[in-house]
Amino acid sequence: MKYSPMGVYRASSNENLFGTSPKVATALQEALTNTNIYPDPDAGPLRLAIAQKLGVLPVQVVVGSGSAELISLLLRAFCLPYPGKAIALSASPTYPLYQMEAEALRVSYEAAPLNSSYEFDLQGLLAKISPSTRLLFISNPNNPTGSYLSRSQLEFLIQAVPPHVVLVLDEAYQEFATAPDYASAQEYMPQRDNLVILRTFSKAYGLASLRVGYMVAQESLLQKVCAVKQPYNVNQLAQVAALAALADEDHLQYTLQQTAAGKVHLQQILDEEGVQWWPSQGNFLLADAGVPAAPVIQHLLRNGVQVRETKSAFAFRITIGKKAQQEHLHGLFGQALSPENIWQDGVLAQILETGYALAKKEPQVIHDKIQALTQVVNPEGSASERIALAYLRAFSACLDLDGNLYAGNLYSNSNPGERDMISAFNVLVRSTPLVTFGHQFANLAILEAVADAREVHVLDLGIGSGLQWLHFLEVLAMRPGTAPSIRITGIDIPAPGGAPDHKLQLAGEMLQRHAVSLGLHLTYTPIPARLEEINLQELDFAPTETLVVNSALTLHHLPDQLLTQPDYRDRILQQIRALEPKVLTLTEPDSEHNRLKFLPRLRESLRHYRTVFDVLDTLLPPMLPERQIIEQEFFGREIINVVSCEGHARVERHERQEAWQQRLIRNGFLPAPLLPLPEALAGLHGLHASFSVKENGAGYSLCWKETAVVAATAWV
């Protein structure tokens, strides 16, 4: 690690980087003469001071060696008496020690994902509670996201959590919270006997190295905790330091003021560098630059800045520091996220440079960058030169240079005629796995699910041309014995003009012809409708049918709670769950264009679509007319929509596969048992050596040169 002039900026552990109260050093110096004596076994003087500060009784306070020991004690007291049957529950992502301590004690652990805004999904949490749930840990404010429970949410949770569950509110960062509707759980202790509040001296009080935390709860509950607690668990120096820190209100206020100012400063830096951050009530920010986090984190580390990686491959957490530390970080971000550092390819770097100029809103610079980008565009050149055309159109749409002509997506009218579009789509399907990978995986998962069914009902949420089901029908026809009867209900957006079901009818006629040729009985029902406007539970389903639901490259068009309430993605998933299908298959691009702002979204889109164009460049002949339509109409219009449109106008709102998995789990789904890697998918190496298929936790992801492009998953 190369040290910066001000030393290492430890922005990884949420320590108080503004120092400890001077009174702590004085108190420790005096206490050094008594190190030959055991500490107070229950930290009596410290418990009394805490109780007086909070207005509770000393018997309602237990002091521990940091929150880690207290979390372990709670698990020991309330879960270990039920070996193999107790469950600890929390949110995800959150403080990892809840899960680590549970697993160390062999206690089952479950998590309810946060929503798209990294806020608590209370209904999802409550749905996870079972008779075996003993502890519910809530980090409030939450680490690493900085989100929090509002007062009304806290009151709802306190009332809604069943009485057999101990509700633990971990308020490690509560001193930093400034939201008007933030509330500590302490005032609600009289309303709930099994409510626990965790606090720490490691953060705002600056005693991280001494490990002092405490819990507040009713005496009867704490008696169970004390039954498994060791005496002398907090050393005397730590007790003395905590007493001194607690008494120095001036230093605490200094810390909070400096942290608040530093947070504003860091937010400004991240905005300038095009790094997404989320509002935080802690002394840290969760950030996403729209590029894989590992290279950024390594660059910072080599230059004296430590930030915290997260479970996401893209997000990282930064502790608020001093102004000089954050200015050093500012320069490092400028280096790590410079276009030439992200892309060695000069054309791709030039695309980013143009986007950076747009973000800074400097008219002359924008004009010059647009003109320079125009010079490198070549519709018949390299993949980078061809993708530059799509981004040039996108930037023009941002500036409205063409009357926002291209700001739509494939729902908009396109220049090529319908036959040309169909021909191009057929080339995409037959010559690349970008679409068929998801079709193949879904068909295999569905065929496994309906292996013994006599009546099969496929509900396809975006049937398109229906090509996915040709091979599916062929496999069903080859099964020994009598083939099952098949019903396909195909939903898709209405076709423009006077016949909204025109395209759906064409798909149905093709499938009917194919079924007849195979000797199968097929019933087809077309439904021209947007998923936002439909209630799946009102459709016709026979109780004798085995229902399966398929969604291929469709659900990302629905707005979620970032745009509107209800969250249409969640609503459709909840409707599907209520139908109790045998399996739900979901295929989506593995890229985040939903919750990121312009610059991180631009970086993310360039990574994703450059990979797509590279696949097309490799697999399709250079002069093939259909390739230009695929690139500039299919994917080019997606790029224009992703880059130039905000709010409801952006309908290409992809999410990374980890976000989709969190969403599915939050809505009550579990990954279906994973099939061994099917030969049809493993054989992609035969198509080109740069393809690979990797497990993603709920299915498989199609990768090109190690970059995931499409994720196909199956759920029950």
Phi and psi in degrees as a GROMACS rama.xvg file:
@    title "Ramachandran Plot"
@    xaxis  label "Phi"
@    yaxis  label "Psi"
@TYPE xy
-90.4398  125.084  LYS-2
-81.5009  138.198  TYR-3
-80.5955  167.218  SER-4
-57.8949  -30.5869  PRO-5
-96.6172  15.7216  MET-6
85.8424  -171.889  GLY-7
-73.2341  133.208  VAL-8
-93.195  101.342  TYR-9
-83.2719  80.1443  ARG-10
-97.0071  28.1279  ALA-11
-113.442  -16.7141  SER-12
-120.561  6.69553  SER-13
57.4288  33.8549  ASN-14
-75.5434  164.19  GLU-15
-78.4185  101.997  ASN-16
-84.337  6.58929  LEU-17
-104.202  7.37006  PHE-18
96.7511  173.275  GLY-19
-103.626  154.672  THR-20
-55.3622  134.446  SER-21
-58.2352  -26.6817  PRO-22
-66.1165  -24.5796  LYS-23
-66.7201  -44.5105  VAL-24
-61.1651  -41.4803  ALA-25
-62.9649  -45.8353  THR-26
-64.8907  -38.5714  ALA-27
-66.2052  -38.3118  LEU-28
-60.7366  -41.5529  GLN-29
-69.5358  -34.6256  GLU-30
-76.0844  -14.6123  ALA-31
-63.9205  -20.9159  LEU-32
-74.8425  -10.1537  THR-33
-115.142  23.5262  ASN-34
-71.9815  -8.98671  THR-35
-81.6305  -3.13214  ASN-36
-111.746  139.266  ILE-37
-59.1484  149.903  TYR-38
-73.2509  167.349  PRO-39
-57.4351  124.646  ASP-40
-61.7444  -29.9345  PRO-41
-120.547  18.2344  ASP-42
52.87  47.7936  ALA-43
-53.5314  -55.1711  GLY-44
-59.7172  -38.4298  PRO-45
-68.9466  -41.5624  LEU-46
-60.06  -40.8657  ARG-47
-63.5088  -44.1417  LEU-48
-64.2887  -41.9868  ALA-49
-63.3764  -45.674  ILE-50
-60.1309  -43.2755  ALA-51
-64.3016  -38.5824  GLN-52
-67.2697  -36.7551  LYS-53
-91.7034  -13.4267  LEU-54
76.8246  35.2602  GLY-55
-123.032  179.292  VAL-56
-87.3924  148.97  LEU-57
-56.8132  -31.2683  PRO-58
-71.4926  -7.08755  VAL-59
-97.8867  12.9542  GLN-60
-129.267  134.709  VAL-61
-127.725  133.279  VAL-62
-102.46  140.458  VAL-63
-134.703  171.196  GLY-64
-81.0016  76.7807  SER-65
76.6155  170.251  GLY-66
-64.2218  -26.8681  SER-67
-57.8622  -46.369  ALA-68
-65.9385  -39.5405  GLU-69
-65.4651  -39.7463  LEU-70
-62.4484  -43.0067  ILE-71
-62.8856  -41.4424  SER-72
-62.9648  -40.2007  LEU-73
-63.7118  -41.8223  LEU-74
-64.0237  -41.0154  LEU-75
-66.052  -40.0845  ARG-76
-75.2513  -34.8563  ALA-77
-114.922  -11.6032  PHE-78
-113.066  -40.0414  CYS-79
-64.4385  -27.175  LEU-80
-63.8785  -10.4241  PRO-81
-121.224  68.1114  TYR-82
-58.8054  127.832  PRO-83
76.553  -3.28482  GLY-84
-122.605  -10.975  LYS-85
-93.3247  145.751  ALA-86
-126.36  134.366  ILE-87
-101.586  136.841  ALA-88
-125.387  145.249  LEU-89
-155.298  -170.769  SER-90
-95.6144  177.271  ALA-91
-150.822  127.308  SER-92
-79.6108  152.655  PRO-93
-156.651  -169.908  THR-94
-58.6752  117.985  TYR-95
-68.7296  -15.2387  PRO-96
-67.6082  -26.2404  LEU-97
-57.332  -48.2341  TYR-98
-71.2443  -41.0731  GLN-99
-61.8373  -44.844  MET-100
-68.0764  -39.6367  GLU-101
-61.5309  -47.2014  ALA-102
-66.4589  -35.2763  GLU-103
-63.3942  -31.3471  ALA-104
-95.8225  5.76446  LEU-105
61.2216  38.6346  ARG-106
-100.068  132.346  VAL-107
-62.156  138.379  SER-108
-127.556  135.049  TYR-109
-130.036  157.226  GLU-110
-138.583  141.035  ALA-111
-107.544  119.123  ALA-112
-63.3398  149.831  PRO-113
-72.006  169.632  LEU-114
-87.1201  -170.153  ASN-115
-64.3496  -24.3241  SER-116
-92.6662  10.6336  SER-117
61.6923  32.3894  TYR-118
-104.118  160.943  GLU-119
-67.8428  136.092  PHE-120
-102.965  93.6047  ASP-121
-65.4841  -38.7046  LEU-122
-64.6146  -37.4534  GLN-123
-64.615  -39.219  GLY-124
-62.8206  -48.2659  LEU-125
-64.2421  -35.094  LEU-126
-65.5784  -24.2001  ALA-127
-79.2192  -16.89  LYS-128
-72.7608  131.784  ILE-129
-127.529  174.163  SER-130
-58.771  -20.7602  PRO-131
-88.6211  -8.20516  SER-132
-71.986  126.077  THR-133
-112.959  -31.517  ARG-134
-132.033  138.142  LEU-135
-123.863  110.832  LEU-136
-94.1263  126.197  PHE-137
-126.037  117.13  ILE-138
-83.5349  114.487  SER-139
-137.052  102.131  ASN-140
-64.9742  155.813  PRO-141
-86.4376  136.152  ASN-142
-105.117  122.261  ASN-143
-107.186  10.1431  PRO-144
-89.5814  -24.9422  THR-145
82.0894  -2.741  GLY-146
-73.69  169.098  SER-147
-151.811  165.463  TYR-148
-87.138  127.598  LEU-149
-71.1061  167.502  SER-150
-57.4181  -44.8937  ARG-151
-65.4003  -38.0449  SER-152
-65.4596  -41.866  GLN-153
-61.9689  -45.2235  LEU-154
-62.5713  -41.1037  GLU-155
-61.9036  -45.1571  PHE-156
-63.8808  -42.6773  LEU-157
-60.7425  -36.4289  ILE-158
-80.6034  -33.4857  GLN-159
-86.3741  -27.272  ALA-160
-67.9681  127.598  VAL-161
-57.4909  152.839  PRO-162
-66.4357  -19.1058  PRO-163
-78.6393  -5.12143  HIS-164
-104.626  127.905  VAL-165
-79.8257  119.533  VAL-166
-93.0797  117.52  LEU-167
-111.17  114.426  VAL-168
-100.27  107.925  LEU-169
-87.8821  105.78  ASP-170
-106.328  44.6316  GLU-171
-58.6457  -28.2194  ALA-172
-113.005  16.7597  TYR-173
-64.5423  -27.9234  GLN-174
-63.0507  -28.5007  GLU-175
-84.1603  -14.3251  PHE-176
-69.0328  129.443  ALA-177
-123.315  -2.73485  THR-178
-61.2883  134.226  ALA-179
-58.8836  -29.0656  PRO-180
-101.262  15.2115  ASP-181
-79.3355  141.116  TYR-182
-142.109  140.259  ALA-183
-76.1121  150.849  SER-184
-74.9033  -10.1196  ALA-185
-58.2548  -39.9282  GLN-186
-68.2495  -11.5624  GLU-187
-100.955  6.01745  TYR-188
-56.4301  -38.7641  MET-189
-64.2384  -18.5885  PRO-190
-87.5304  -13.4871  GLN-191
-148.034  118.419  ARG-192
-67.0639  -35.7219  ASP-193
-104.036  51.5458  ASN-194
-107.953  130.463  LEU-195
-123.047  134.771  VAL-196
-113.858  127.022  ILE-197
-103.411  136.943  LEU-198
-134.348  166.196  ARG-199
-144.336  153.578  THR-200
-96.8709  2.24696  PHE-201
-76.9693  -24.9371  SER-202
-98.1872  -91.7713  LYS-203
-61.5429  -30.9389  ALA-204
-87.1254  -7.77924  TYR-205
72.6239  31.8826  GLY-206
-115.301  35.5362  LEU-207
-55.9141  -37.6781  ALA-208
-75.1556  -15.6701  SER-209
-97.1688  -12.7697  LEU-210
57.805  78.6763  ARG-211
-132.022  123.749  VAL-212
-137.418  171.641  GLY-213
-151.508  156.169  TYR-214
-122.364  148.775  MET-215
-122.92  128.798  VAL-216
-164.668  177.049  ALA-217
-66.1593  149.37  GLN-218
-57.2439  -40.9852  GLU-219
-62.6417  -36.2591  SER-220
-70.9808  -42.9622  LEU-221
-67.1097  -25.1371  LEU-222
-61.2723  -36.2739  GLN-223
-68.8953  -34.7967  LYS-224
-69.3944  -44.3525  VAL-225
-64.565  -24.3072  CYS-226
-66.4599  -22.0778  ALA-227
-112.388  5.71399  VAL-228
-90.9856  139.114  LYS-229
-78.3605  145.003  GLN-230
-70.7263  164.517  PRO-231
56.9524  32.3391  TYR-232
-76.4582  -17.8508  ASN-233
-120.187  121.761  VAL-234
-68.3646  161.37  ASN-235
-65.2039  -38.4107  GLN-236
-63.7475  -38.4218  LEU-237
-65.3976  -40.4791  ALA-238
-63.9521  -43.2521  GLN-239
-64.5955  -43.4824  VAL-240
-63.5581  -41.4186  ALA-241
-64.9314  -39.0305  ALA-242
-60.8635  -43.9218  LEU-243
-67.9303  -41.6917  ALA-244
-65.2904  -40.2323  ALA-245
-63.1972  -32.0255  LEU-246
-80.4518  -15.7965  ALA-247
-96.6029  80.6756  ASP-248
-66.604  -32.7836  GLU-249
-62.0465  -43.3199  ASP-250
-68.529  -36.7669  HIS-251
-60.2149  -44.8889  LEU-252
-65.2179  -36.5393  GLN-253
-60.5066  -46.1348  TYR-254
-58.9079  -45.7495  THR-255
-66.3559  -39.0025  LEU-256
-66.7131  -44.3938  GLN-257
-65.2146  -37.7189  GLN-258
-66.1749  -43.3349  THR-259
-62.1023  -44.4628  ALA-260
-65.8447  -40.9789  ALA-261
-64.9456  -33.7497  GLY-262
-65.9829  -43.966  LYS-263
-60.2488  -43.2013  VAL-264
-62.6096  -44.4579  HIS-265
-66.6315  -38.5786  LEU-266
-60.475  -40.8109  GLN-267
-63.4669  -41.6067  GLN-268
-62.0116  -47.2265  ILE-269
-64.4311  -38.2987  LEU-270
-61.7557  -43.9022  ASP-271
-63.3206  -34.8675  GLU-272
-92.9072  3.54301  GLU-273
67.5504  41.926  GLY-274
-110.301  123.497  VAL-275
-69.2271  136.375  GLN-276
-133.172  157.068  TRP-277
-113.833  142.558  TRP-278
-52.497  137.465  PRO-279
-134.644  136.797  SER-280
-98.5375  8.89803  GLN-281
-105.269  -169.123  GLY-282
-97.9144  41.5544  ASN-283
-158.406  165.758  PHE-284
-131.823  139.856  LEU-285
-90.4789  132.388  LEU-286
-132.269  154.714  ALA-287
-149.471  119.426  ASP-288
-93.943  -0.532245  ALA-289
79.5088  12.6354  GLY-290
-133.174  157.582  VAL-291
-52.0278  135.461  PRO-292
-72.9667  -30.3297  ALA-293
-55.7931  -48.6745  ALA-294
-63.4075  -35.6037  PRO-295
-65.8698  -46.4781  VAL-296
-61.7264  -40.97  ILE-297
-66.0966  -39.3364  GLN-298
-63.1491  -42.6501  HIS-299
-64.0544  -43.2513  LEU-300
-63.5971  -40.2588  LEU-301
-63.3669  -19.1678  ARG-302
-116.769  27.4531  ASN-303
87.1052  16.3754  GLY-304
-124.512  123.513  VAL-305
-105.57  119.645  GLN-306
-117.107  165.879  VAL-307
-97.9799  122.711  ARG-308
-72.9506  159.392  GLU-309
-123.845  -179.575  THR-310
-65.3341  -26.7127  LYS-311
-72.0008  145.092  SER-312
-76.5556  -5.19406  ALA-313
-119.549  -27.1453  PHE-314
-93.6183  150.249  ALA-315
-146.678  160.329  PHE-316
-115.872  138.554  ARG-317
-123.466  125.735  ILE-318
-78.9237  139.197  THR-319
-64.2758  131.485  ILE-320
-126.637  -167.61  GLY-321
-75.1709  160.293  LYS-322
-58.6062  -43.2503  LYS-323
-63.9864  -38.4026  ALA-324
-63.1562  -43.752  GLN-325
-71.7315  -30.9338  GLN-326
-66.4709  -37.9983  GLU-327
-61.7863  -43.3672  HIS-328
-60.0506  -38.8793  LEU-329
-56.2051  -49.3508  HIS-330
-62.7943  -37.2195  GLY-331
-68.6366  -38.2003  LEU-332
-62.3678  -40.9305  PHE-333
-58.018  -37.5918  GLY-334
-72.9199  -49.2292  GLN-335
-64.2539  -32.5792  ALA-336
-105.487  12.9883  LEU-337
-65.8247  143.494  SER-338
-54.392  -40.1882  PRO-339
-71.9426  -22.7  GLU-340
-79.3405  -36.3946  ASN-341
-73.4839  -39.8815  ILE-342
-127.491  121.015  TRP-343
-74.0912  -25.2962  GLN-344
-69.1021  120.585  ASP-345
-62.7741  -35.9535  GLY-346
-67.8179  -43.7253  VAL-347
-64.4075  -39.6832  LEU-348
-61.9671  -37.3931  ALA-349
-66.5976  -36.9003  GLN-350
-59.7774  -46.4029  ILE-351
-63.8661  -41.6435  LEU-352
-57.6024  -40.4983  GLU-353
-65.393  -42.9946  THR-354
-63.3075  -39.1224  GLY-355
-61.6068  -40.3443  TYR-356
-64.2923  -40.4483  ALA-357
-60.283  -41.9223  LEU-358
-63.7172  -34.7519  ALA-359
-81.3024  -11.8778  LYS-360
56.9914  47.4685  LYS-361
-105.477  102.063  GLU-362
-52.3562  -47.2067  PRO-363
-68.5768  -40.5748  GLN-364
-63.5508  -42.441  VAL-365
-59.8788  -46.352  ILE-366
-58.2265  -45.3772  HIS-367
-65.3529  -41.4567  ASP-368
-67.9039  -39.2063  LYS-369
-62.0387  -44.5489  ILE-370
-63.6941  -40.8473  GLN-371
-65.5657  -39.1863  ALA-372
-66.9752  -35.1934  LEU-373
-58.403  -34.5779  THR-374
-70.4151  -23.1363  GLN-375
-99.1025  -7.78586  VAL-376
-66.5791  132.49  VAL-377
-148.412  101.438  ASN-378
-58.6345  -17.6232  PRO-379
-113.477  13.089  GLU-380
-93.8945  -148.12  GLY-381
-69.9069  169.952  SER-382
-58.3407  -39.2058  ALA-383
-66.2489  -40.3504  SER-384
-69.5035  -30.9845  GLU-385
-77.8454  -38.3761  ARG-386
-69.2309  -25.5154  ILE-387
-60.7069  -31.9404  ALA-388
-63.7011  -44.5401  LEU-389
-63.0282  -41.35  ALA-390
-72.3972  -32.0452  TYR-391
-62.1737  -43.2097  LEU-392
-63.619  -38.3405  ARG-393
-64.8672  -44.9552  ALA-394
-65.6551  -36.4583  PHE-395
-62.8039  -39.0085  SER-396
-65.7977  -36.5601  ALA-397
-58.8544  -38.337  CYS-398
-90.6415  -2.73308  LEU-399
61.668  31.3764  ASP-400
-69.5868  -24.0222  LEU-401
-115.611  30.9596  ASP-402
63.3403  27.5107  GLY-403
56.4323  32.6718  ASN-404
-57.1089  -36.6997  LEU-405
-103.174  14.1994  TYR-406
-78.7655  5.90759  ALA-407
-92.5208  -156.204  GLY-408
-138.996  -154.499  ASN-409
-68.527  -11.2694  LEU-410
-71.8019  -21.4382  TYR-411
-78.5023  163.974  SER-412
-65.609  139.714  ASN-413
-113.697  158.051  SER-414
-64.5841  -48.6814  ASN-415
-65.5388  154.596  PRO-416
-74.6224  172.916  GLY-417
-62.4123  -40.6231  GLU-418
-64.0979  -40.161  ARG-419
-63.9424  -39.9116  ASP-420
-66.0594  -42.6527  MET-421
-63.8344  -42.837  ILE-422
-61.43  -43.5054  SER-423
-64.4803  -40.1545  ALA-424
-64.7644  -39.959  PHE-425
-62.0406  -36.9484  ASN-426
-65.3043  -43.7767  VAL-427
-58.962  -42.4352  LEU-428
-71.6454  -42.4476  VAL-429
-81.9441  -27.342  ARG-430
-104.757  -12.22  SER-431
-135.261  158.586  THR-432
-93.5751  10.3592  PRO-433
-61.5321  -30.3179  LEU-434
-104.507  -45.0644  VAL-435
-69.6508  -21.6973  THR-436
-57.6316  -48.7363  PHE-437
-65.42  -38.9253  GLY-438
-61.793  -45.6918  HIS-439
-63.4451  -46.1531  GLN-440
-62.8431  -46.6442  PHE-441
-61.0336  -44.4243  ALA-442
-61.2595  -41.7445  ASN-443
-63.626  -42.9161  LEU-444
-65.9008  -39.6365  ALA-445
-69.314  -43.3316  ILE-446
-60.1881  -37.9044  LEU-447
-63.9088  -39.6748  GLU-448
-70.9059  -29.0502  ALA-449
-107.121  23.6511  VAL-450
-56.0124  -35.1878  ALA-451
-110.204  10.6899  ASP-452
-80.6121  142.418  ALA-453
-96.126  -23.3623  ARG-454
-131.568  122.299  GLU-455
-116.501  129.348  VAL-456
-119.745  114.835  HIS-457
-99.6368  119.986  VAL-458
-102.798  109.671  LEU-459
-105.911  117.475  ASP-460
-81.5421  -4.00175  LEU-461
-160.403  69.4126  GLY-462
-69.2911  -26.0223  ILE-463
57.4154  -127.453  GLY-464
-84.0847  -6.47918  SER-465
79.7322  6.95354  GLY-466
-61.6491  -27.4266  LEU-467
-56.5738  -31.932  GLN-468
-91.8824  -3.31797  TRP-469
-61.8066  -52.9519  LEU-470
-66.9968  -35.7108  HIS-471
-57.3062  -46.3403  PHE-472
-64.2831  -38.6182  LEU-473
-62.02  -41.9436  GLU-474
-66.3316  -41.2131  VAL-475
-62.396  -38.4085  LEU-476
-66.6349  -26.6475  ALA-477
-86.2091  -4.57086  MET-478
-67.0514  143.574  ARG-479
-66.2257  150.523  PRO-480
83.3895  -163.77  GLY-481
-76.821  128.776  THR-482
-69.24  146.606  ALA-483
-70.4545  157.025  PRO-484
-78.0079  147.203  SER-485
-127.565  135.311  ILE-486
-124.665  128.535  ARG-487
-117.374  122.628  ILE-488
-105.374  113.342  THR-489
-105.552  120.438  GLY-490
-107.828  137.035  ILE-491
-161.21  165.153  ASP-492
-63.4528  146.245  ILE-493
-61.5278  140.849  PRO-494
-71.5931  146.269  ALA-495
-67.0649  155.278  PRO-496
98.9321  -161.52  GLY-497
-85.3856  -7.36327  GLY-498
-122.983  85.5709  ALA-499
-62.2492  -22.7793  PRO-500
-101.04  16.6119  ASP-501
-56.2444  -54.4177  HIS-502
-65.956  -36.2358  LYS-503
-65.5054  -38.0295  LEU-504
-65.9641  -40.5566  GLN-505
-60.3904  -42.7314  LEU-506
-62.0877  -41.5939  ALA-507
-65.1617  -41.143  GLY-508
-63.2604  -40.732  GLU-509
-62.9629  -44.7311  MET-510
-67.0294  -37.7544  LEU-511
-63.4089  -43.8651  GLN-512
-60.3675  -42.9534  ARG-513
-66.4328  -41.1039  HIS-514
-63.1651  -42.6066  ALA-515
-61.6599  -42.2674  VAL-516
-64.0718  -23.371  SER-517
-96.0395  -4.10792  LEU-518
76.9466  26.7242  GLY-519
-102.88  150.076  LEU-520
-96.8998  114.203  HIS-521
-122.963  131.299  LEU-522
-111.822  130.915  THR-523
-123.812  131.555  TYR-524
-124.484  114.313  THR-525
-90.0367  138.396  PRO-526
-130.616  99.8453  ILE-527
-80.4299  101.841  PRO-528
-163.121  150.64  ALA-529
-80.7496  144.101  ARG-530
-63.2752  -26.4234  LEU-531
-64.4623  -23.9194  GLU-532
-104.264  8.42311  GLU-533
-121.458  151.477  ILE-534
-117.307  107.946  ASN-535
-60.8013  -29.4127  LEU-536
-70.4544  -13.1609  GLN-537
-89.5007  -4.50269  GLU-538
-75.6118  168.477  LEU-539
-89.0601  118.041  ASP-540
-131.841  129.817  PHE-541
-89.6254  139.68  ALA-542
-64.6801  -19.5846  PRO-543
-84.7548  -7.83898  THR-544
-86.5022  146.667  GLU-545
-92.3461  112.851  THR-546
-92.0273  133.401  LEU-547
-128.568  148.356  VAL-548
-121.69  135.126  VAL-549
-127.1  136.293  ASN-550
-137.513  113.505  SER-551
-118.28  112.475  ALA-552
56.6861  41.018  LEU-553
-124.079  -47.7143  THR-554
-64.7701  -21.9184  LEU-555
-69.0417  -12.2551  HIS-556
-77.356  -16.7536  HIS-557
-78.845  137.785  LEU-558
-72.2213  147.293  PRO-559
-114.568  -164.891  ASP-560
-67.8157  -9.7001  GLN-561
-66.9402  -23.3522  LEU-562
-112.977  -35.7476  LEU-563
-156.449  158.982  THR-564
-119.91  130.489  GLN-565
-73.6956  163.314  PRO-566
-75.0409  107.956  ASP-567
-68.2275  -29.1286  TYR-568
-66.41  -47.1777  ARG-569
-64.401  -38.3166  ASP-570
-63.857  -44.6941  ARG-571
-62.5002  -42.2608  ILE-572
-64.1404  -37.8394  LEU-573
-67.1981  -36.8288  GLN-574
-64.7102  -41.8529  GLN-575
-61.9235  -44.6913  ILE-576
-60.8739  -38.2356  ARG-577
-64.7907  -26.0833  ALA-578
-75.967  -15.8259  LEU-579
53.511  56.9239  GLU-580
-69.2768  159.581  PRO-581
-65.9786  -35.7157  LYS-582
-156.741  149.007  VAL-583
-116.603  124.482  LEU-584
-108.384  136.59  THR-585
-133.46  126.642  LEU-586
-123.219  128.726  THR-587
-146.586  149.795  GLU-588
-59.59  144.293  PRO-589
-95.2281  78.6302  ASP-590
-159.87  150.449  SER-591
-106.505  105.358  GLU-592
-126.1  21.4037  HIS-593
-101.547  -55.3781  ASN-594
-106.413  1.37087  ARG-595
-89.0462  145.53  LEU-596
-78.0446  -177.726  LYS-597
-54.2081  -57.3984  PHE-598
-68.9732  -48.9552  LEU-599
-62.909  -31.8918  PRO-600
-68.1971  -37.689  ARG-601
-62.1391  -46.3317  LEU-602
-61.1304  -45.181  ARG-603
-63.0608  -43.0993  GLU-604
-65.5105  -38.5856  SER-605
-66.1104  -39.1229  LEU-606
-61.2048  -46.0666  ARG-607
-69.0773  -51.8809  HIS-608
-75.7362  -27.1422  TYR-609
-62.2313  -37.6434  ARG-610
-64.3758  -43.8403  THR-611
-61.73  -46.6546  VAL-612
-65.0629  -32.0001  PHE-613
-66.8836  -39.2699  ASP-614
-60.2549  -48.1781  VAL-615
-63.3279  -40.2283  LEU-616
-61.9368  -33.098  ASP-617
-82.497  -37.968  THR-618
-96.174  -21.5498  LEU-619
-109.69  141.027  LEU-620
-59.1581  142.174  PRO-621
-58.8667  -37.5979  PRO-622
-96.4469  9.35134  MET-623
-66.5699  120.71  LEU-624
-58.1852  -35.7957  PRO-625
-64.9168  -25.2978  GLU-626
-65.0628  -38.5987  ARG-627
-64.8188  -39.0738  GLN-628
-64.83  -44.8336  ILE-629
-58.3242  -45.6603  ILE-630
-73.4586  -48.8426  GLU-631
-92.876  -21.3531  GLN-632
-100.368  -53.4557  GLU-633
-66.5813  -67.3635  PHE-634
-82.1912  -30.9588  PHE-635
-61.9227  -42.2042  GLY-636
-68.2566  -33.5766  ARG-637
-60.1312  -46.0862  GLU-638
-59.3881  -45.2592  ILE-639
-59.748  -44.2193  ILE-640
-66.9603  -43.6891  ASN-641
-61.8822  -43.3211  VAL-642
-82.2224  -41.8415  VAL-643
-97.7785  -13.0545  SER-644
-108.708  142.853  CYS-645
-122.526  165.473  GLU-646
59.1986  -142.513  GLY-647
-67.9734  -20.1336  HIS-648
-67.8164  -24.5546  ALA-649
-89.2874  104.724  ARG-650
-99.8815  -13.3326  VAL-651
-88.3  80.443  GLU-652
-113.072  67.25  ARG-653
-66.5478  156.303  HIS-654
-128.654  149.094  GLU-655
-64.899  155.428  ARG-656
-60.5116  -31.0317  GLN-657
-65.7168  -34.555  GLU-658
-70.5936  -40.0751  ALA-659
-62.8131  -40.2467  TRP-660
-66.1099  -40.7307  GLN-661
-60.0783  -40.9863  GLN-662
-64.7847  -44.7862  ARG-663
-62.2955  -44.8151  LEU-664
-64.1984  -41.1863  ILE-665
-60.6207  -29.7282  ARG-666
-97.1203  16.9103  ASN-667
93.6956  14.1003  GLY-668
-100.363  156.339  PHE-669
-126.478  148.847  LEU-670
-58.3442  134.947  PRO-671
-66.9055  153.935  ALA-672
-52.3915  129.751  PRO-673
-77.1117  124.641  LEU-674
-70.8833  146.959  LEU-675
-55.2763  149.646  PRO-676
-53.3509  111.823  LEU-677
-64.6192  147.519  PRO-678
-59.7557  -35.1954  GLU-679
-62.5525  -33.7788  ALA-680
-84.4327  -41.5258  LEU-681
-61.8331  -27.5903  ALA-682
-72.4648  1.70773  GLY-683
-62.2133  -24.3066  LEU-684
-58.7937  -30.8515  HIS-685
-68.4788  -27.4374  GLY-686
-72.799  -42.6446  LEU-687
-167.568  141.558  HIS-688
-66.5711  -17.8711  ALA-689
-79.1104  -10.2822  SER-690
-81.5433  145.734  PHE-691
-148.074  159.56  SER-692
-124.945  128.991  VAL-693
-128.829  145.373  LYS-694
-63.8705  143.156  GLU-695
-123.86  9.5034  ASN-696
102.609  -23.4005  GLY-697
-139.613  9.92143  ALA-698
166.504  -137.542  GLY-699
-135.866  149.629  TYR-700
-113.711  138.265  SER-701
-87.882  123.942  LEU-702
-117.82  146.956  CYS-703
-124.852  115.547  TRP-704
53.8976  44.0505  LYS-705
74.593  0.471082  GLU-706
-98.944  123.099  THR-707
-67.5504  133.217  ALA-708
-110.977  -48.0205  VAL-709
-133.189  137.683  VAL-710
-115.206  126.947  ALA-711
-115.581  127.09  ALA-712
-135.761  160.117  THR-713
-132.377  140.867  ALA-714
-136.501  150.759  TRP-715
